Amino acid sequence: MYHFLSGYTAKVAGTERGITEPVPNFSPCFGAAFLTLHPTRYADLLQQKLDKHNSVAWLVNSGWSGGSYPHGDRMSIKTTRACIDAILDGSVEDATWTKDELFGFEVPDALPGVDPNVLNPRNAWEDKEDFDATSKKLARMYIKNFEKYADQGSVDYTQFGPQL
């Protein structure tokens, strides 16, 4: 729910006017402009629906990988589709996982048809020190953004965010 509430994305050239390089953006529930209630109400509702229907939600990077702009590339449609296929056909359940110590989520070590270096973002970056510094900067952005959700909703979701 932490990432659903955060709604992290980036404004990128070609999809946003006046944007020449990616700009980080947080849009609660990936749709802030359409929310009529506090975002934590939607997180609570989503959790209720997941529980009721015994469903699972996945976080899939369909954006940028391999380095800060202008280094790296957008995730290819082929790679994104392979990740989604693994979720839909259940093969993701057979994967071994590695926990990201900063953000707390787990990343599959391998999926059919996906370069393992893309799955773990750090492995996709040539400059590991730049990756570490950029990750910490992003973590601070998440933490700052999430201050508005502290003590809101039925669960304190801050516990599920980055740990610096």
C-alpha positions in Angstrom: 0.0 0.0 0.0 2.9 2.3 0.6 3.8 2.4 -3.1 0.1 2.7 -4.1 -0.3 5.7 -1.8 3.0 7.2 -3.0 2.0 6.9 -6.7 5.6 7.5 -7.8 6.1 8.2 -11.4 8.0 10.6 -13.6 7.0 13.2 -16.1 9.0 12.4 -19.2 9.7 14.1 -22.5 7.2 13.1 -25.2 4.3 12.6 -22.7 4.4 16.0 -20.9 4.7 19.5 -22.5 7.8 21.4 -21.6 9.6 18.4 -20.2 13.1 17.7 -21.6 14.3 15.2 -19.0 12.5 13.0 -16.5 11.1 14.8 -13.4 10.1 12.7 -10.4 6.4 13.0 -9.4 4.2 11.6 -6.8 0.5 11.2 -7.6 -1.4 9.4 -4.8 -3.0 6.2 -5.9 -1.6 6.9 -9.4 -4.5 9.3 -9.9 -4.5 12.3 -7.6 -6.6 14.4 -9.9 -9.5 12.0 -9.6 -9.6 11.4 -5.8 -12.5 12.8 -3.9 -11.5 11.3 -0.6 -8.2 11.2 1.4 -5.8 8.7 -0.4 -5.6 6.5 2.7 -9.3 5.7 2.2 -8.6 4.3 -1.2 -5.6 2.3 0.2 -7.9 0.9 2.9 -10.5 0.0 0.3 -7.9 -1.6 -2.0 -6.6 -3.7 0.9 -10.2 -4.8 1.8 -10.7 -5.9 -1.8 -7.4 -7.8 -2.0 -8.3 -9.6 1.2 -11.9 -10.3 0.2 -10.9 -11.8 -3.2 -7.6 -13.4 -2.0 -5.7 -11.3 -4.6 -2.2 -10.1 -4.9 -0.9 -6.8 -6.3 2.4 -6.4 -8.0 4.8 -3.5 -8.4 6.3 -3.6 -11.9 8.9 -1.1 -13.2 7.7 -0.1 -16.6 9.7 3.1 -16.6 13.5 3.8 -16.6 16.4 1.5 -15.9 20.2 1.5 -16.2 21.2 4.9 -14.9 20.1 8.4 -14.3 19.0 10.4 -17.3 20.5 10.6 -19.9 22.1 7.2 -19.1 20.1 4.1 -19.2 16.9 3.4 -21.1 13.2 3.1 -20.8 12.1 -0.4 -20.0 11.2 -2.2 -23.2 7.7 -3.3 -23.9 9.1 -6.8 -24.4 10.6 -6.8 -20.9 7.5 -5.3 -19.3 5.3 -7.9 -21.1 7.6 -10.7 -19.9 7.2 -9.5 -16.3 3.4 -9.4 -16.7 3.3 -12.8 -18.4 5.2 -14.3 -15.4 2.7 -12.8 -13.1 -0.3 -14.0 -15.1 1.0 -17.6 -15.8 2.2 -18.0 -12.2 5.8 -18.6 -13.0 6.7 -15.6 -10.8 5.7 -17.8 -7.8 8.6 -20.1 -8.6 11.2 -17.3 -8.5 13.7 -16.8 -5.8 13.7 -13.3 -4.3 16.2 -10.7 -3.0 15.1 -8.0 -0.6 16.0 -4.4 -1.4 17.5 -3.3 1.9 16.7 0.4 1.4 13.1 0.2 0.1 12.1 -3.1 1.7 10.4 -4.7 -1.3 11.6 -8.0 -2.8 12.8 -8.4 -6.3 12.8 -11.7 -8.3 16.3 -12.9 -9.2 15.1 -14.3 -12.5 11.9 -14.4 -14.6 11.4 -16.2 -18.0 12.4 -13.9 -20.9 13.8 -11.1 -18.6 17.4 -10.1 -18.3 18.2 -10.6 -14.6 20.2 -7.4 -14.5 17.1 -5.5 -15.3 15.1 -7.0 -12.4 17.5 -5.8 -9.8 17.9 -2.1 -10.6 21.4 -1.8 -9.0 22.7 -4.5 -11.4 21.4 -2.5 -14.4 23.6 0.5 -13.5 27.2 0.6 -14.6 28.1 3.1 -11.9 27.1 1.4 -8.6 28.1 4.4 -6.5 25.8 6.7 -8.5 23.0 4.1 -8.1 23.4 4.1 -4.4 23.4 7.9 -4.1 20.4 8.2 -6.4 18.5 5.5 -4.5 19.1 7.3 -1.2 18.0 10.6 -2.8 14.8 8.9 -4.0 14.3 7.3 -0.6 14.4 10.8 1.0 11.9 12.0 -1.6 9.5 9.1 -0.7 9.9 9.8 3.0 9.2 13.5 2.6 6.3 12.9 0.3 4.8 10.4 2.8 4.8 12.7 5.8 1.2 13.7 4.8 0.0 10.1 5.3 1.4 9.6 8.8 -1.3 8.7 11.3 -4.0 8.6 8.5 -6.1 5.6 7.6 -6.6 2.3 9.4 -2.9 1.4 9.1 0.2 3.5 9.6 1.7 2.8 6.2 4.9 4.7 6.9 6.4 1.5 8.4 6.4 0.0 4.9 8.5 2.8 3.3 12.3 3.2 2.8 14.6 2.8 5.7 17.6 5.1 5.7 
